[in-house]
Amino acid sequence: MKGRQATTRPASRLRILWVCAIAGALLLQILAAFRGGYVGPDYPWILERLLNGSKIFDFSTTSPPTYYLLGHALFLLIGRNNAFPITLSIIQATINALALWWFFIYTERRFSSPFIHLGLVFLLTFLPVRVIHATVLGTDWTTIPAFVLLLFCFDKFLRDETSTPLNATLFGLALALAVWLKYSFMALIPAVFLVLGGICIRRTWEPRRFLAICALSLTLPSALALHSFWASSRVHGYNTEKHWIPKGGAPGQPEMNYSDLLGVKSADLALFKAPEYWRSPDHRAPQYSHEDIKVAHKHSYLGLSHMGVFTDTMNLFQILPRSQSIGRYLIPDFKVRRPWKTPVMQASVSLGALWTVLALIGTAWLVFRAAKDLYKGELEREDVLAFLGGAYFLLMFLPIPFTDQSAGKGYWTPRLILPPLLFFFCAGFLLIDRKIAGASKTIPCILLALAVTQSAIGIVMLAGIDLTEPPVTAFEGGQGSGKGQFDDPRALAVDTVGNIFVADTDNGRIEKFSPKGTFVASIEKFEAPNGIAIDRAGNIYVAEIGSKHRVQKLGLDGTFIAEWAPGLYGPRKIAIGPDDSIYVVDSGRNRIVKFSPDGQVLATWGSGGSGDGQFKGLSSVAVDAANNKVYVADPVNSRIQVFDSNGKFLNKWAVPEWGQGVGYEDLAVDSETGRLYASSAHMSTILVFDLQGNRLGTLMPTPPDKLDGPSALALAKDKLFVLNTTSARVSVIVLQNR
């Protein structure tokens, strides 16, 4: 390999800036890991494979086993708790940080201007797609470290003539490791063969030596590649078959053709609005939704990938609406982007256009130059980077028109081409360094300033900060433990003057809001409050599960009055009768318990089963104040049952929308209008019945508000308040018939 000495060596203090930048990005990633930044689109399946040793060598999946084998070893060490994915995520980010450091050393000597190279350092260190996918669980994080390891081994192989066989062997082992970390590294096998062929001709290697070198460097990775193809062909499954267009074609396929791949489109300008992959930027004010992104042939590959490089399109580093837990089903669909972050991402996409243009021009220039240097037998470091990075990119790029639903499954996302991105942006900065900057002192400084600005935007975009005041109304809500925020809220009540009370279950508190939703106060130190009700005197009743299994009675100001636990197991929703008697859903025992205001048990009824007066997964109770009838939600039996105030069975009717007991099915009775409202978490709607069980229709809030897993209902004059557990906020539905 020909060595090119830089005319100006960077001062050692510039490397201190490298350290600061890499450490800053690593801190961003660590903080993100503690707030669920490791949750990516395939998190449930990836986690299942990491935890289950029998699934590690499942070749029906699209990823090789090495990452999962190492991750499973960490799991055995840490155990099944939230520390496992957080620790694994931090390890991934740390390894990527070390790989970046060596890559910057690898490229440093190729630049005449240390300031232009420093600009590259800042750009790549804080590149959103790189920062994000070094943290998210899955094999994508392995690509940059594996690629840099290959560059290191190939550099050693080309520079050291005396130990070429040994170095070729080491390179072969590194390539084999890369193939079994990510199958896309198979693309490097023909690229390496091409480079070795060029070297053989120029260095006049004997054929036997050339074949020996190829055998040492390519046999093992080639064998692993063939084994992977053989294994996946014998073990068919959803993951291996979903990627290709079905035999005989499919309607509307392919969704991306070569025109989409190689051109640009006027619709690409809409991507500068920084839309979200999963849903619109603000669920209350939709702008540009995920369905627009997925429309076949609407956008070019360049436009989509540019957006994905410079934004958090899938909200991976944004806010989880529920607390993270290894046992929860977590996907980015539910992550929330604060409205103020969308303009930040728009700025990132806009400034990023400069780097994309530089990369496009620089890549063409560097590939042509690499081909010329290969012909001359004068390969340089950037030439090897071009051949390997280009081959990797083409493997991911060229088959896109043949993949099933390519516009909708994210095959354009830059997480799949992280190694080529190193090459693309390095090529752009080298172009400035070699062809434009010259002896100018101004151009390098301007380029560095722009790269630092891009990095600052990326930091604001990815950091867990909020430049606005935290949400302070129940209607804004949001995942968290701050004022007006909730963590898996389960119950809702309204007092006689319209104040709203929310059982913030996983934060162990009751939050009080004014009738307009403004945060007023919180009552702390509950254990998993699941039910709340307020009598006419303003006394607050709270049902707790956890280890307590009790009902607490509190005064107007939240002061403790009494607690009741007469054999309760899993007390959840509470209702107040017209005589101030208290009805409690004792879910663990499939019964209703009726108390007097001083805690005396007045009646109990119910048992497990499907007969009249029996329940499966009962979740709610409501009382009609006009005739003192008691309505009980019996969701697994898909019905509502009606009783008198002493538990005598009176009636029942079917609710086909139910069928699974998830504890979210709630009831509210409007005695004045003779209506009963029932929540349907699965359909995210409210069902309306008359008090005889006749279906009257459904209710939804006024757009753009919408329901997200409604878990509790409360009536107040002409309004129905709905607690959304999924999005951690309260919706208001105005009742027109009041």
Order of alpha helices (4+ residues) and beta strands (2+ residues): alpha-alpha-alpha-alpha-alpha-alpha-alpha-alpha-alpha-alpha-alpha-alpha-alpha-alpha-alpha-alpha-alpha-alpha-beta-beta-beta-beta-beta-beta-beta-beta-beta-beta-beta-beta-beta-beta-beta-beta-beta-beta-beta-beta-beta-beta-beta
